Amino acid sequence: MPEDSQTKLADQESLLAGQKCVLEMIATGASLPNVLDVLSRTIEEQSRGMLDPPS
């Protein structure tokens, strides 16, 4: 598998894991601050490099 495909697959798996974690937290009644913390960390992980200035 080419490196780009591996990176894309890893990103997709990471996003799904983050979504699953957030949904499980909501389903089990976790506190809103904890859910929002995990949600924001998941979003930050997915958006790495997006805000970097062009080189």
MODELLER restraints for C-alpha pairs under 7 A, 6 or more apart:
rsr = mdl.restraints
at = mdl.atoms
rsr.add(forms.Gaussian(group=physical.xy_distance, feature=features.Distance(at['CA:15:A'], at['CA:42:A']), mean=6.95, stdev=0.5))
rsr.add(forms.Gaussian(group=physical.xy_distance, feature=features.Distance(at['CA:15:A'], at['CA:46:A']), mean=6.92, stdev=0.5))
rsr.add(forms.Gaussian(group=physical.xy_distance, feature=features.Distance(at['CA:18:A'], at['CA:42:A']), mean=5.56, stdev=0.5))
rsr.add(forms.Gaussian(group=physical.xy_distance, feature=features.Distance(at['CA:22:A'], at['CA:35:A']), mean=6.12, stdev=0.5))
rsr.add(forms.Gaussian(group=physical.xy_distance, feature=features.Distance(at['CA:22:A'], at['CA:38:A']), mean=6.64, stdev=0.5))
rsr.add(forms.Gaussian(group=physical.xy_distance, feature=features.Distance(at['CA:22:A'], at['CA:39:A']), mean=6.30, stdev=0.5))
rsr.add(forms.Gaussian(group=physical.xy_distance, feature=features.Distance(at['CA:25:A'], at['CA:35:A']), mean=6.36, stdev=0.5))
rsr.add(forms.Gaussian(group=physical.xy_distance, feature=features.Distance(at['CA:26:A'], at['CA:35:A']), mean=6.99, stdev=0.5))
